[in-house]
Amino acid sequence: MKFGEAQPNELNSHQVQCPCCWESFELLIDCSVPQQSYVEDCEVCCRPILFHVQVGADGTIAVEATSEND
């Protein structure tokens, strides 16, 4: 999991690691949505990654990245 802080209603960039190839890349998070899950392809290996994102009332962001096939 990655943690950070953000202001509501803004996009924040977070460094994440692909669970398939282990390379890191930037992920943009829409902080106006408190809980979200979506699939996005890795920028390096192009495999699908399932992201679970939570934005707390205090602006704390938690991102979990897993292989879509797990």
C-alpha positions as CSV (number, residue, x, y, z in Angstrom):
1,M,0.0,0.0,0.0
2,K,1.1,3.5,-0.7
3,F,0.0,6.4,1.5
4,G,-0.1,10.2,0.9
5,E,-2.2,13.3,1.5
6,A,-4.3,15.2,-0.9
7,Q,-6.8,18.0,-1.1
8,P,-10.4,17.0,-1.9
9,N,-11.5,17.6,-5.5
10,E,-8.1,17.5,-7.1
11,L,-6.0,15.0,-9.0
12,N,-2.9,13.7,-7.3
13,S,0.0,11.8,-8.7
14,H,1.3,8.8,-6.8
15,Q,4.2,6.4,-7.5
16,V,2.9,2.8,-7.7
17,Q,4.6,-0.5,-8.4
18,C,3.3,-3.0,-10.9
19,P,2.5,-6.3,-9.2
20,C,3.5,-8.1,-12.5
21,C,6.8,-6.6,-13.6
22,W,7.7,-4.7,-10.4
23,E,8.4,-1.5,-12.3
24,S,7.3,1.8,-10.8
25,F,5.1,4.4,-12.6
26,E,3.0,7.4,-11.8
27,L,-0.8,7.0,-11.2
28,L,-3.2,9.9,-11.2
29,I,-5.9,9.7,-8.5
30,D,-9.1,11.7,-8.5
31,C,-9.5,12.7,-4.9
32,S,-13.1,13.8,-5.3
33,V,-14.1,10.1,-5.2
34,P,-13.5,8.6,-1.7
35,Q,-13.5,4.9,-2.7
36,Q,-12.8,3.6,-6.1
37,S,-11.7,0.4,-7.9
38,Y,-10.7,0.2,-11.5
39,V,-8.4,-1.6,-13.9
40,E,-5.6,0.2,-15.7
41,D,-2.8,-1.3,-17.8
42,C,0.8,-1.0,-16.5
43,E,2.7,1.6,-18.4
44,V,5.7,-0.7,-18.7
45,C,4.5,-4.3,-19.3
46,C,0.9,-3.4,-20.4
47,R,-0.6,-6.1,-18.1
48,P,-3.9,-5.1,-16.4
49,I,-3.7,-4.0,-12.8
50,L,-6.6,-3.7,-10.4
51,F,-6.4,-0.6,-8.2
52,H,-8.3,-0.1,-5.0
53,V,-8.1,3.5,-3.8
54,Q,-9.4,5.1,-0.6
55,V,-9.3,8.8,0.1
56,G,-9.9,9.6,3.8
57,A,-11.8,12.7,5.1
58,D,-8.4,14.1,6.2
59,G,-7.0,13.7,2.7
60,T,-5.0,10.5,3.4
61,I,-4.8,8.3,0.3
62,A,-4.3,4.6,0.3
63,V,-3.6,2.7,-3.0
64,E,-3.6,-1.1,-3.3
65,A,-2.4,-2.6,-6.7
66,T,-2.9,-6.2,-7.5
67,S,-2.8,-8.3,-10.7
68,E,-6.2,-8.4,-12.3
69,N,-6.0,-12.2,-12.4
70,D,-5.4,-12.6,-8.7
